[in-house]
Amino acid sequence: MILTKNIREDLLYYIWQCRIYSPQGLTSTEGEALTILDPGQRNQHAGPDFFNARLKIGTTIWAGNVEMHVRASDWKRHGHHTDQAYDNVILHVVYEADTQVTTTKGNPIPVLELKNYIPLRLLQKYQQLQVTQTWIPCAASIQKVDSFHQQQTFEKTLVERLEQKSQPILETLETLNNNWNETFYLHFSKQFGANTNSLPFELLVKSIPLKLILKYRRKEHDLAALLFGQAGFLIPNMQDAYPNLLYKTYQHLQYKHQLQPLSKSIWKFGQHRPPNFPTMRIAQLVAFWQTHEQPFLKLRKVGSLGNLVRFLEVVPHSYWETHYVFDTPSKQKRSKKVGKEFVYHLLINAVIPILFLYGKRKDLPDLQERILDFLELLPPEKNRIVKKWKELGIKAKSAIETQGMIQLKTRYCDAKRCLECGIGHQILKE
């Protein structure tokens, strides 16, 4: 049984816009024949729900706005009967017509009650999607949707995800008066903290102006002393010669530039394997800035994914071949070059979003197209969301799909926005 309380206005918008109702024999509650020539365009701002609609009521063609409610009585409850902005509504579309409505001048407005024109099967499917407690609402039926429409949906949500990731970058850019190099420095460096140490890395780079990074990048130990010192990892009388040298160097830099170091306690080690320790990531960040001058300028010109990966595969100081933290030798000597998994993380979460924003702001469609090509060539990500999609029988072939999957799950499925989802649309209309 379909209860009126289980119907939401967004369902009515969807049915109206997609014309998922029986078009034959439509009549108003007053018994006049109705023909929907054009449902109009959805209004995302204040005022009636659809504008520029065209209808034929009886023998007269009307053009104007359409307002929608679950119950006709919502018209008065929302105060539209006293709001002149609704006087040009030509049709009131409702699920249940429990009353007649009027303009501010008392003129009646034609009402279309959709309840008897909507396929019962659609309402049942919609209700099931809304009440289910599965990982995604359509877990039981998604396999019925062909791969073409699945792929289309993931590509759409991928672009949304790029837009979403670009937004904080844009806000920083505007704060920094369109300084792309400073913006890149802050957002790229923050991603060396991944999820658990992103805030400490953000605080770290915000405590060191880019001009100091560039000033000391060519000096063998100064840049490492600057970053490790500001991070709070350098203390007096350390056992090894290398950190002791960094400590002494930092003492000079701290006094010279009036620097205030962070507390070492803000860094998280416990949830990470040694290669992901924040000390290792700082060492790699040091190596990146020592290796590349004007990196953002170079990244904009990289033409292949292979070159992009190699650009990020920097090698930190030889001390880190035998250490993951200061003064504690590791059991084996090995290169601490930035690994491919972490390179992919930097590409997906830092490099690609800022290049996407740059291409959009500078109107460079070739750069935006190249970025999508990079994502299509990157291997699929490995995380719990991608794993769950795979359990449902949907296996990603590249990062372009996994990014779309993450966006779909977190922004649509979790909020049960099935009516706005391409996969949900296919399930409802079949």
C-alpha positions as CSV (number, residue, x, y, z in Angstrom):
1,M,0.0,0.0,0.0
2,I,1.3,3.4,-1.0
3,L,0.7,6.0,1.8
4,T,0.7,9.7,1.0
5,K,3.2,10.3,3.9
6,N,5.7,8.2,2.0
7,I,5.6,10.4,-1.0
8,R,8.0,13.4,-1.2
9,E,8.0,16.4,-3.5
10,D,11.2,15.4,-5.1
11,L,9.5,12.3,-6.4
12,L,6.7,14.5,-7.9
13,Y,9.4,16.7,-9.5
14,Y,11.0,13.6,-11.0
15,I,7.7,12.2,-12.4
16,W,6.7,15.6,-13.8
17,Q,10.0,16.3,-15.4
18,C,10.5,12.9,-16.9
19,R,6.8,12.5,-17.8
20,I,6.5,9.2,-16.0
21,Y,2.7,9.3,-15.8
22,S,-0.2,8.2,-18.1
23,P,-0.5,11.1,-20.6
24,Q,-3.8,10.0,-21.9
25,G,-7.0,11.2,-20.3
26,L,-5.4,13.7,-18.0
27,T,-8.0,16.0,-16.4
28,S,-8.0,18.7,-13.8
29,T,-9.9,18.2,-10.5
30,E,-12.6,20.4,-12.2
31,G,-13.0,17.8,-15.0
32,E,-11.2,19.9,-17.8
33,A,-9.0,18.0,-20.2
34,L,-5.3,18.5,-19.8
35,T,-2.4,18.2,-22.2
36,I,1.2,18.8,-21.1
37,L,2.9,20.4,-24.0
38,D,6.1,21.2,-22.1
39,P,6.7,20.5,-18.4
40,G,9.0,23.6,-18.1
41,Q,12.3,23.9,-16.4
42,R,13.1,23.2,-12.8
43,N,13.5,26.3,-10.7
44,Q,16.3,25.8,-8.1
45,H,15.6,29.2,-6.4
46,A,12.7,30.8,-4.6
47,G,9.4,30.8,-6.3
48,P,7.3,28.2,-8.2
49,D,8.9,24.8,-8.9
50,F,8.8,24.9,-12.7
51,F,8.9,27.9,-15.0
52,N,8.2,28.3,-18.8
53,A,5.7,25.4,-18.8
54,R,3.2,25.1,-21.6
55,L,-0.2,23.4,-21.1
56,K,-3.5,23.0,-22.9
57,I,-6.4,23.2,-20.5
58,G,-9.7,22.5,-22.2
59,T,-9.2,24.4,-25.5
60,T,-6.9,27.1,-24.2
61,I,-3.1,27.0,-24.3
62,W,-1.4,28.4,-21.3
63,A,2.3,29.4,-20.6
64,G,3.7,30.0,-17.2
65,N,4.7,28.4,-13.9
66,V,3.8,25.2,-12.2
67,E,3.9,24.6,-8.5
68,M,4.0,21.1,-6.9
69,H,3.0,19.7,-3.5
70,V,2.3,16.3,-2.0
71,R,-1.1,17.6,-0.8
72,A,-3.0,20.5,-2.3
73,S,-3.4,21.9,1.2
74,D,0.4,22.5,1.4
75,W,-0.3,25.5,-0.9
76,K,-1.9,27.4,2.0
77,R,0.4,25.9,4.6
78,H,3.4,27.3,2.7
79,G,1.7,30.7,2.5
80,H,1.4,30.8,-1.3
81,H,-2.2,32.1,-1.1
82,T,-0.8,35.4,0.2
83,D,2.4,35.5,-2.0
84,Q,2.0,37.4,-5.3
85,A,5.0,35.5,-6.7
86,Y,2.6,32.5,-7.1
87,D,-0.2,34.5,-8.8
88,N,1.1,33.4,-12.3
89,V,1.0,29.7,-11.5
90,I,-1.1,28.1,-14.3
91,L,-1.3,24.6,-12.7
92,H,-1.0,23.2,-9.2
93,V,0.3,19.6,-9.5
94,V,-0.3,17.4,-6.4
95,Y,-0.2,13.8,-5.4
96,E,-3.4,14.2,-3.4
97,A,-6.0,17.0,-4.0
98,D,-7.5,17.5,-0.6
99,T,-8.6,21.1,-1.2
100,Q,-9.0,23.8,-3.9
101,V,-6.3,26.6,-4.0
102,T,-6.5,30.3,-5.0
103,T,-4.3,33.2,-5.9
104,T,-3.9,36.3,-3.6
105,K,-6.9,37.7,-5.4
106,G,-9.0,34.7,-4.7
107,N,-9.0,33.3,-8.2
108,P,-9.0,29.5,-8.4
109,I,-5.9,27.7,-9.8
110,P,-6.4,24.5,-11.9
111,V,-5.3,21.4,-10.0
112,L,-3.9,18.1,-11.4
113,E,-4.0,15.2,-9.0
114,L,-1.3,12.8,-10.1
115,K,-2.2,9.9,-7.8
116,N,-4.3,8.0,-10.3
117,Y,-1.9,8.6,-13.2
118,I,1.4,7.3,-11.7
119,P,2.3,3.7,-12.4
120,L,1.9,1.7,-9.1
121,R,5.0,-0.2,-9.8
122,L,7.1,3.0,-9.9
123,L,5.7,4.0,-6.5
124,Q,6.5,0.6,-5.0
125,K,10.0,0.6,-6.3
126,Y,10.6,4.1,-5.0
127,Q,9.2,3.2,-1.6
128,Q,11.5,0.1,-1.5
129,L,14.5,2.2,-2.3
130,Q,13.7,4.7,0.5
131,V,13.1,2.1,3.3
132,T,15.8,-0.4,2.5
133,Q,18.7,-0.6,4.9
134,T,21.2,-2.2,2.5
135,W,24.7,-0.7,1.8
136,I,23.2,1.1,-1.2
137,P,19.4,1.4,-1.7
138,C,19.5,-0.5,-5.0
139,A,21.8,-3.3,-3.9
140,A,19.2,-6.0,-4.8
141,S,18.5,-4.6,-8.3
142,I,21.6,-2.8,-9.6
143,Q,22.6,-5.9,-11.6
144,K,19.6,-5.3,-13.7
145,V,21.1,-2.0,-15.0
146,D,23.3,-2.5,-18.0
147,S,27.0,-1.6,-17.8
148,F,26.5,1.4,-20.2
149,H,24.2,3.2,-17.8
150,Q,26.4,2.3,-14.9
151,Q,29.4,3.7,-16.6
152,Q,27.6,6.9,-17.6
153,T,26.6,7.4,-14.0
154,F,30.1,6.9,-12.7
155,E,31.5,9.4,-15.3
156,K,28.9,12.0,-14.2
157,T,29.7,11.6,-10.5
158,L,33.4,11.6,-11.3
159,V,33.1,15.2,-12.7
160,E,31.1,16.2,-9.6
161,R,33.9,14.8,-7.4
162,L,36.5,16.8,-9.3
163,E,34.4,19.9,-8.8
164,Q,34.0,19.1,-5.1
165,K,37.7,18.6,-4.6
166,S,38.4,21.7,-6.5
167,Q,36.2,23.9,-4.3
168,P,38.6,24.2,-1.3
169,I,41.5,24.8,-3.7
170,L,39.5,27.6,-5.4
171,E,38.8,29.2,-2.0
172,T,42.5,29.1,-1.2
173,L,43.3,30.5,-4.6
174,E,41.0,33.5,-4.1
175,T,42.4,34.1,-0.6
176,L,45.9,34.2,-2.0
177,N,44.9,36.6,-4.8
178,N,45.1,34.0,-7.6
179,N,48.7,32.9,-6.7
180,W,48.7,29.4,-8.2
181,N,52.2,28.5,-6.9
182,E,51.2,29.2,-3.3
183,T,47.9,27.4,-3.7
184,F,49.7,24.4,-5.1
185,Y,52.2,24.4,-2.3
186,L,49.5,24.3,0.4
187,H,47.2,21.7,-1.1
188,F,49.8,19.4,-2.6
189,S,51.8,19.3,0.7
190,K,48.7,18.7,2.8
191,Q,48.1,15.4,0.9
192,F,51.4,14.0,2.2
193,G,49.4,13.4,5.4
194,A,46.7,11.3,3.6
195,N,43.7,11.1,5.9
196,T,45.1,10.8,9.4
197,N,47.9,13.4,9.2
198,S,46.4,15.8,6.7
199,L,45.7,18.5,9.4
200,P,49.2,18.3,10.9
201,F,50.7,18.6,7.4
202,E,48.4,21.5,6.6
203,L,49.5,23.3,9.9
204,L,53.1,22.5,9.0
205,V,53.1,24.1,5.6
206,K,51.0,27.0,6.7
207,S,53.7,27.7,9.3
208,I,56.4,27.9,6.6
209,P,55.9,30.5,3.8
210,L,56.7,29.2,0.3
211,K,59.4,31.9,-0.1
212,L,61.4,30.1,2.7
213,I,60.9,26.7,0.9
214,L,62.3,28.2,-2.3
215,K,65.0,30.1,-0.5
216,Y,66.5,27.0,1.1
217,R,65.6,24.3,-1.4
218,R,69.1,24.2,-2.9
219,K,70.9,23.9,0.4
220,E,71.5,20.3,1.3
221,H,70.3,20.3,4.9
222,D,68.5,23.6,5.4
223,L,65.2,22.6,3.9
224,A,65.1,19.3,5.9
225,A,66.0,21.2,9.0
226,L,63.2,23.7,8.3
227,L,60.4,21.1,7.8
228,F,61.5,18.6,10.5
229,G,62.1,21.5,13.0
230,Q,58.8,23.1,12.4
231,A,57.1,19.7,12.7
232,G,58.6,19.4,16.2
233,F,60.8,16.3,15.5
234,L,64.2,17.9,16.2
235,I,65.3,18.0,19.8
236,P,68.8,18.6,21.4
237,N,71.3,15.8,21.9
238,M,70.0,13.2,19.4
239,Q,72.1,10.1,18.9
240,D,72.7,10.2,15.2
241,A,74.8,12.8,13.4
242,Y,72.2,13.6,10.8
243,P,69.4,14.7,13.0
244,N,71.9,16.5,15.3
245,L,73.0,18.5,12.3
246,L,69.4,19.3,11.3
247,Y,68.7,20.4,14.9
248,K,71.6,22.9,14.9
249,T,70.7,24.2,11.5
250,Y,67.1,24.6,12.6
251,Q,68.1,26.6,15.7
252,H,69.7,29.1,13.4
253,L,66.8,29.2,11.0
254,Q,64.2,29.5,13.8
255,Y,66.0,32.5,15.3
256,K,66.6,34.1,11.9
257,H,62.9,33.8,10.8
258,Q,61.2,33.9,14.2
259,L,59.6,30.5,13.7
260,Q,57.3,28.8,16.2
261,P,57.4,24.9,15.8
262,L,54.4,22.7,16.1
263,S,54.1,20.1,18.9
264,K,55.3,16.7,18.0
265,S,52.3,15.2,19.7
266,I,49.9,16.2,16.8
267,W,51.5,13.6,14.5
268,K,49.9,10.1,14.3
269,F,52.1,7.0,14.0
270,G,50.0,4.2,15.5
271,Q,47.7,3.6,12.6
272,H,50.4,3.4,10.0
273,R,53.0,1.0,8.7
274,P,56.5,2.4,8.9
275,P,56.7,3.5,5.2
276,N,53.7,5.7,5.9
277,F,55.1,7.3,9.1
278,P,54.8,11.1,9.0
279,T,58.6,11.4,9.3
280,M,58.9,9.4,6.1
281,R,56.4,11.6,4.3
282,I,58.2,14.8,5.5
283,A,61.4,13.4,4.2
284,Q,59.8,12.8,0.8
285,L,58.2,16.2,0.8
286,V,61.7,17.7,1.4
287,A,63.0,15.6,-1.5
288,F,60.2,16.8,-3.8
289,W,61.0,20.5,-3.3
290,Q,64.7,19.9,-3.5
291,T,64.2,18.1,-6.8
292,H,61.8,20.4,-8.5
293,E,61.9,24.1,-9.0
294,Q,58.6,25.6,-10.0
295,P,56.8,22.2,-9.9
296,F,53.3,23.5,-10.7
297,L,54.6,25.1,-13.9
298,K,56.2,21.8,-14.9
299,L,53.2,19.7,-13.9
300,R,51.0,21.7,-16.3
301,K,53.1,20.7,-19.2
302,V,53.6,17.0,-18.4
303,G,52.1,15.1,-21.4
304,S,52.0,11.4,-20.3
305,L,51.0,9.5,-17.2
306,G,54.4,7.8,-17.1
307,N,56.2,11.2,-16.9
308,L,53.8,12.4,-14.3
309,V,54.5,9.3,-12.1
310,R,58.2,9.7,-12.5
311,F,57.9,13.4,-11.6
312,L,56.6,12.4,-8.2
313,E,58.9,9.4,-7.5
314,V,61.5,11.4,-5.6
315,V,64.1,9.9,-3.3
316,P,64.8,11.3,0.2
317,H,68.1,11.7,1.9
318,S,70.2,8.5,2.3
319,Y,69.7,8.6,6.1
320,W,66.1,7.3,5.4
321,E,67.4,4.2,3.7
322,T,68.1,2.8,7.2
323,H,65.5,4.7,9.3
324,Y,61.8,5.4,9.5
325,V,62.2,7.7,12.5
326,F,65.2,9.6,14.0
327,D,67.7,7.6,16.1
328,T,66.0,4.2,15.5
329,P,67.7,2.1,12.7
330,S,65.4,-0.1,10.6
331,K,66.2,-3.8,10.3
332,Q,66.8,-3.6,6.5
333,K,68.4,-1.1,4.3
334,R,66.0,-0.1,1.4
335,S,65.2,2.8,-0.8
336,K,62.5,5.1,0.6
337,K,61.6,6.5,-2.8
338,V,57.9,7.6,-3.0
339,G,56.1,4.4,-4.0
340,K,53.6,4.1,-6.8
341,E,50.6,3.6,-4.5
342,F,51.4,6.9,-2.8
343,V,52.1,8.6,-6.1
344,Y,48.6,7.6,-7.2
345,H,47.2,9.1,-4.0
346,L,49.0,12.4,-4.7
347,L,47.8,12.4,-8.3
348,I,44.1,11.7,-7.5
349,N,43.8,13.9,-4.4
350,A,46.2,16.8,-5.2
351,V,47.7,17.1,-8.6
352,I,44.6,16.2,-10.8
353,P,42.1,18.4,-8.8
354,I,44.3,21.5,-9.0
355,L,45.1,20.9,-12.7
356,F,41.4,20.4,-13.3
357,L,40.7,23.7,-11.7
358,Y,43.5,25.5,-13.5
359,G,42.2,24.1,-16.9
360,K,38.7,25.3,-16.0
361,R,39.7,28.8,-14.9
362,K,42.0,29.3,-17.8
363,D,39.6,27.8,-20.3
364,L,42.0,25.0,-21.4
365,P,39.8,22.1,-22.5
366,D,42.9,20.2,-23.8
367,L,44.3,20.1,-20.2
368,Q,41.0,19.0,-18.8
369,E,40.8,16.2,-21.3
370,R,44.3,15.1,-20.6
371,I,43.5,14.9,-16.8
372,L,40.5,12.6,-17.6
373,D,42.9,10.5,-19.7
374,F,45.3,10.3,-16.8
375,L,42.5,9.1,-14.5
376,E,41.4,6.5,-17.0
377,L,45.0,5.1,-17.2
378,L,45.4,5.0,-13.4
379,P,44.6,1.7,-11.8
380,P,41.5,1.4,-9.6
381,E,41.9,2.5,-6.0
382,K,41.8,0.0,-3.2
383,N,39.5,1.0,-0.3
384,R,36.5,-0.2,1.5
385,I,34.0,1.5,-0.8
386,V,35.5,0.1,-4.0
387,K,35.6,-3.3,-2.3
388,K,31.9,-3.2,-1.5
389,W,31.0,-2.2,-5.1
390,K,33.0,-5.2,-6.2
391,E,31.0,-7.4,-3.9
392,L,27.9,-6.2,-5.7
393,G,29.4,-7.4,-8.9
394,I,30.6,-4.0,-10.2
395,K,34.3,-4.1,-10.7
396,A,36.2,-0.9,-11.6
397,K,38.8,-0.9,-14.3
398,S,40.4,2.4,-13.5
399,A,40.5,5.4,-11.1
400,I,38.0,7.2,-13.3
401,E,35.4,4.7,-12.2
402,T,36.5,4.4,-8.5
403,Q,36.3,8.1,-8.0
404,G,32.8,8.0,-9.5
405,M,31.9,5.1,-7.3
406,I,33.1,7.0,-4.1
407,Q,31.1,10.1,-5.1
408,L,28.0,8.1,-5.9
409,K,28.1,6.2,-2.6
410,T,28.9,9.2,-0.3
411,R,26.8,11.9,-2.0
412,Y,23.9,9.9,-3.5
413,C,23.4,6.5,-2.0
414,D,23.9,7.5,1.6
415,A,21.4,10.3,1.2
416,K,19.1,8.1,-0.9
417,R,19.1,10.6,-3.8
418,C,18.0,7.8,-6.1
419,L,15.9,10.2,-8.2
420,E,19.0,12.1,-9.2
421,C,21.1,9.0,-9.9
422,G,21.3,7.6,-13.4
423,I,21.3,4.0,-12.1
424,G,18.3,4.8,-9.9
425,H,16.5,6.3,-12.9
426,Q,17.0,3.1,-14.9
427,I,15.6,1.0,-12.0
428,L,12.6,3.1,-11.5
429,K,11.6,3.3,-15.2
430,E,12.0,-0.3,-16.1
